[in-house]
Amino acid sequence: MFNFFRKKAVHPFSQEEQQLVVAAIQAAEHQTSGEVRVYIESKCRFMDALDRAHEVFGELKMYATEQRNGVLIYVALKDKQLAVYGDEGIHQKVGDAFWNEAVKNMLAHFNKENYAQGIASMVAEVGEALKQHFPYDAATDKNELPDDIVFGR
């Protein structure tokens, strides 16, 4: 039986834009044991994007990293909401000021409608923080989470 009311995942980026973001994730993760994921959906189901980011973080099982150093970049395009959610390992190292400044920098790109570039820049910024606190070790590092963009509804 067909479900005609089921919504399809949103794919707001071109193939080149998707490749830009995925390349930024992979470049960041080659310098750190930390993990970065990007989740994009059309609308935020909550008034507070940080609450939604926390929910998505759990759904993606990002808390399962060994050093609790996963970071989720959450964007709801139509609702114009975004949040960055870092697990306890990285949050204890960088604190609220880092996340607030990173979101401010991403918003500068978003205000020019450079969404993919804004996300890629955010990934690079997060990657630098992860590199500083959780450096890459070729002998022990493994890619604990996928590098692809997750598109919600």
Buried (B, 14 or more C-beta within 10 A) or exposed (E): EEEEEEEEEBEBBEEEBBEBBBEBBBEBBEBBBBBBBBBBBBEBEBEEBBBBBBBBBEEBEBEEBEBBBBBBBBBBBEBEBBBBBBBEBBBEBBEEEBBEEBBEBBBEBBEEEBBBBBBBBBBBBBBEBBBEBBEBEEEEBEEBBEBEBBBBE
